[in-house]
Amino acid sequence: MKKYIASLVVGLILLMGSGTRAEEAKDIPPRLVAETFLTAVGHGDVDAAVDTLTVGTFMTGKQKQLATAREQIKAIPGLYGKYLASEFIKQQDVGASITNLVYVTKYEQHFISWSFTFYKPGRRWILDSFRWSDTAEGLGI
């Protein structure tokens, strides 16, 4: 399974492009980007997941923050047990150029809510921000 996840992540990176010519990269649907990330996280491939999620974004220049995010995400199973599944919760579009996706990852003892905001300044979607929480706050309930 780990080999499959690695192939999926590499494939998504190749589709998204290196970030040097972002305007020429393929337009990957935001849900595919978010779900690939969550699948990789669920299988323990956090470093590859974060790299794939942030490739071609302004976040690649924020290595200190990304290192902190990686460590926090890696700690989740130690706190809440084995990963069980991910579930899409909702999508909220703001005009034609901003979309926010909300997911839940299920663990044996608790859930994590995830929010991904994507921005489309031209022809392709770019991750603008992502966050996670171990509370229901991000779910709007």
C-alpha contacts under 8 A as a table, 3 or more apart, distances in Angstrom:
res1	aa1	res2	aa2	distance
1	M	4	Y	5.07
1	M	5	I	6.36
2	K	5	I	5.12
2	K	6	A	6.17
2	K	43	H	6.91
2	K	45	D	7.89
3	K	6	A	5.12
3	K	7	S	6.22
4	Y	7	S	5.12
4	Y	8	L	6.17
5	I	8	L	4.99
5	I	9	V	6.11
5	I	39	T	7.50
5	I	40	A	5.95
5	I	43	H	7.67
5	I	45	D	7.81
6	A	9	V	5.14
6	A	10	V	6.10
6	A	40	A	7.88
6	A	45	D	7.81
6	A	48	A	7.66
7	S	10	V	5.13
7	S	11	G	5.99
8	L	11	G	5.11
8	L	12	L	6.21
8	L	36	T	7.34
9	V	12	L	5.16
9	V	13	I	6.24
9	V	36	T	6.95
9	V	37	F	7.95
9	V	40	A	7.55
9	V	48	A	6.82
9	V	49	A	6.97
9	V	52	T	6.41
10	V	13	I	5.10
10	V	14	L	6.26
10	V	52	T	7.84
11	G	14	L	5.17
11	G	15	L	6.27
12	L	15	L	5.05
12	L	16	M	6.09
12	L	33	V	7.65
12	L	52	T	7.02
13	I	16	M	5.13
13	I	17	G	6.15
13	I	18	S	7.42
13	I	52	T	5.63
13	I	55	V	7.14
14	L	17	G	5.31
14	L	18	S	7.43
15	L	25	A	6.85
15	L	26	K	5.82
15	L	28	I	7.46
16	M	19	G	7.78
16	M	22	A	7.99
16	M	25	A	5.32
16	M	26	K	5.65
16	M	27	D	7.24
16	M	28	I	6.83
16	M	55	V	7.43
16	M	56	G	7.40
17	G	20	T	7.73
17	G	21	R	7.40
17	G	22	A	6.73
17	G	24	E	7.88
17	G	25	A	5.04
17	G	26	K	7.28
17	G	55	V	7.69
17	G	56	G	6.99
18	S	21	R	7.11
18	S	22	A	7.32
18	S	55	V	6.64
18	S	56	G	6.02
19	G	22	A	4.74
19	G	25	A	7.79
19	G	55	V	6.27
19	G	56	G	3.59
19	G	57	T	6.98
20	T	56	G	7.20
21	R	24	E	5.55
21	R	25	A	6.76
22	A	25	A	5.19
22	A	56	G	6.14
23	E	122	G	7.68
23	E	123	R	7.15
23	E	124	R	7.23
25	A	124	R	7.50
26	K	124	R	6.86
27	D	123	R	6.87
27	D	124	R	4.43
27	D	125	W	6.11
28	I	32	L	6.89
28	I	33	V	6.91
28	I	124	R	7.15
28	I	125	W	6.77
29	P	32	L	5.44
29	P	33	V	6.63
29	P	125	W	7.10
30	P	33	V	5.09
30	P	34	A	6.17
30	P	118	F	6.78
30	P	125	W	6.72
30	P	127	L	7.95
31	R	34	A	5.13
31	R	35	E	5.89
31	R	101	L	7.38
32	L	35	E	5.20
32	L	36	T	5.93
33	V	36	T	5.30
33	V	37	F	6.28
33	V	53	L	6.64
34	A	37	F	5.12
34	A	38	L	6.24
34	A	53	L	7.40
34	A	116	F	7.06
35	E	38	L	5.04
35	E	39	T	6.02
36	T	39	T	5.18
36	T	40	A	6.20
36	T	49	A	7.57
37	F	40	A	5.25
37	F	41	V	6.15
37	F	49	A	4.88
37	F	50	V	7.10
37	F	52	T	7.27
37	F	53	L	6.30
38	L	41	V	4.98
38	L	42	G	5.99
38	L	49	A	7.55
38	L	86	S	6.97
38	L	105	T	7.63
39	T	42	G	5.06
39	T	43	H	6.37
39	T	86	S	7.54
40	A	43	H	5.17
40	A	44	G	6.33
40	A	45	D	5.03
40	A	46	V	6.47
40	A	48	A	7.45
40	A	49	A	5.51
41	V	44	G	5.10
41	V	45	D	5.35
41	V	46	V	4.91
41	V	49	A	6.15
41	V	73	I	7.85
42	G	45	D	7.51
42	G	83	Y	5.64
42	G	84	L	7.73
42	G	85	A	7.41
42	G	105	T	7.97
43	H	83	Y	7.70
44	G	74	K	7.47
45	D	48	A	5.61
45	D	49	A	6.04
46	V	49	A	4.89
46	V	50	V	6.10
46	V	70	R	6.36
46	V	73	I	7.12
46	V	74	K	6.53
47	D	50	V	5.37
47	D	51	D	6.16
47	D	70	R	6.44
48	A	51	D	5.06
48	A	52	T	5.98
49	A	52	T	5.23
49	A	53	L	6.08
50	V	53	L	5.06
50	V	54	T	6.13
50	V	66	L	7.62
50	V	70	R	7.06
51	D	54	T	5.43
51	D	55	V	5.92
52	T	55	V	5.42
53	L	127	L	7.35
54	T	57	T	5.48
54	T	58	F	7.87
54	T	59	M	5.98
54	T	60	T	6.12
54	T	127	L	6.83
55	V	59	M	7.94
55	V	60	T	6.48
56	G	60	T	7.22
56	G	126	I	7.59
57	T	60	T	6.04
57	T	126	I	6.50
57	T	127	L	6.49
57	T	128	D	7.42
58	F	61	G	6.03
58	F	62	K	7.64
59	M	62	K	5.17
59	M	63	Q	7.64
59	M	66	L	7.73
60	T	63	Q	6.39
60	T	66	L	7.99
62	K	65	Q	5.59
62	K	66	L	6.26
63	Q	66	L	4.98
63	Q	67	A	5.98
64	K	67	A	5.16
64	K	68	T	6.40
65	Q	68	T	5.12
65	Q	69	A	6.19
66	L	69	A	4.90
66	L	70	R	6.10
67	A	70	R	5.12
67	A	71	E	6.36
68	T	71	E	5.24
68	T	72	Q	6.22
69	A	72	Q	5.14
69	A	73	I	6.07
70	R	73	I	5.22
70	R	74	K	6.05
71	E	74	K	5.09
71	E	75	A	6.31
72	Q	75	A	5.19
72	Q	76	I	6.85
73	I	76	I	5.46
74	K	77	P	7.02
75	A	78	G	5.42
75	A	79	L	6.59
76	I	79	L	5.24
76	I	80	Y	6.11
76	I	81	G	7.71
77	P	80	Y	5.16
77	P	81	G	4.71
77	P	82	K	5.66
77	P	83	Y	6.73
77	P	107	Y	7.34
78	G	81	G	5.87
80	Y	107	Y	5.88
80	Y	108	E	6.22
80	Y	109	Q	4.95
80	Y	110	H	5.60
80	Y	111	F	7.80
81	G	107	Y	5.68
81	G	108	E	5.00
81	G	109	Q	5.98
81	G	110	H	7.97
82	K	107	Y	5.42
82	K	108	E	5.51
83	Y	105	T	7.47
83	Y	106	K	6.13
83	Y	107	Y	4.46
83	Y	108	E	6.68
84	L	105	T	7.53
84	L	106	K	5.34
84	L	107	Y	5.25
84	L	108	E	6.75
85	A	105	T	5.80
85	A	106	K	5.25
85	A	107	Y	7.35
86	S	103	Y	6.92
86	S	104	V	5.64
86	S	105	T	4.22
86	S	106	K	6.00
87	E	103	Y	5.56
87	E	104	V	5.20
87	E	105	T	6.30
87	E	106	K	7.85
88	F	101	L	7.95
88	F	102	V	6.44
88	F	103	Y	4.53
88	F	104	V	6.58
89	I	101	L	7.74
89	I	102	V	5.41
89	I	103	Y	5.07
89	I	104	V	6.90
89	I	139	L	7.89
90	K	101	L	5.97
90	K	102	V	5.30
90	K	103	Y	7.18
91	Q	99	T	6.93
91	Q	100	N	5.63
91	Q	101	L	4.58
91	Q	102	V	6.37
92	Q	99	T	5.66
92	Q	100	N	5.15
92	Q	101	L	6.60
93	D	96	A	7.03
93	D	97	S	7.94
93	D	98	I	5.88
93	D	99	T	4.29
93	D	100	N	6.34
94	V	97	S	6.88
94	V	98	I	5.09
94	V	99	T	5.92
95	G	98	I	6.28
96	A	99	T	7.97
96	A	120	K	7.83
97	S	119	Y	5.52
97	S	120	K	4.60
97	S	121	P	6.49
98	I	117	T	7.11
98	I	118	F	5.70
98	I	119	Y	4.64
98	I	120	K	6.34
99	T	117	T	5.74
99	T	118	F	5.36
99	T	119	Y	6.71
100	N	115	S	6.76
100	N	116	F	5.56
100	N	117	T	4.36
100	N	118	F	6.35
101	L	115	S	5.63
101	L	116	F	5.15
101	L	117	T	6.46
102	V	113	S	7.12
102	V	114	W	5.58
102	V	115	S	4.61
102	V	116	F	6.57
102	V	138	G	7.80
102	V	139	L	7.12
103	Y	113	S	5.80
103	Y	114	W	5.09
103	Y	115	S	6.57
104	V	111	F	6.43
104	V	112	I	5.55
104	V	113	S	4.50
104	V	114	W	6.02
105	T	111	F	5.64
105	T	112	I	5.25
105	T	113	S	6.53
105	T	114	W	7.71
106	K	110	H	6.52
106	K	111	F	4.62
106	K	112	I	6.66
107	Y	110	H	5.35
107	Y	111	F	5.64
107	Y	112	I	7.92
110	H	134	D	7.68
111	F	134	D	6.34
111	F	135	T	7.98
112	I	132	W	6.55
112	I	133	S	5.59
112	I	134	D	4.70
112	I	135	T	7.08
113	S	132	W	5.44
113	S	133	S	5.29
113	S	134	D	6.32
113	S	135	T	7.06
113	S	136	A	6.91
113	S	138	G	6.22
113	S	139	L	6.83
114	W	130	F	7.26
114	W	131	R	5.78
114	W	132	W	4.34
114	W	133	S	6.66
114	W	138	G	7.31
115	S	130	F	5.53
115	S	131	R	5.40
115	S	132	W	6.30
115	S	138	G	7.15
116	F	127	L	7.29
116	F	128	D	7.75
116	F	129	S	5.94
116	F	130	F	4.43
116	F	131	R	6.76
117	T	127	L	6.13
117	T	128	D	5.48
117	T	129	S	5.22
117	T	130	F	6.25
118	F	125	W	6.11
118	F	126	I	5.42
118	F	127	L	4.39
118	F	128	D	5.09
118	F	129	S	7.06
119	Y	125	W	5.55
119	Y	126	I	5.26
119	Y	127	L	6.29
119	Y	128	D	5.96
120	K	123	R	6.70
120	K	124	R	5.56
120	K	125	W	4.44
120	K	126	I	6.10
121	P	124	R	7.25
121	P	125	W	7.51
122	G	125	W	7.97
127	L	130	F	7.70
132	W	138	G	7.90
133	S	136	A	7.65
133	S	137	E	7.75
133	S	138	G	7.03
135	T	138	G	7.13
136	A	139	L	5.33
136	A	140	G	7.17
136	A	141	I	6.47
137	E	140	G	5.88
137	E	141	I	6.61
138	G	141	I	7.94
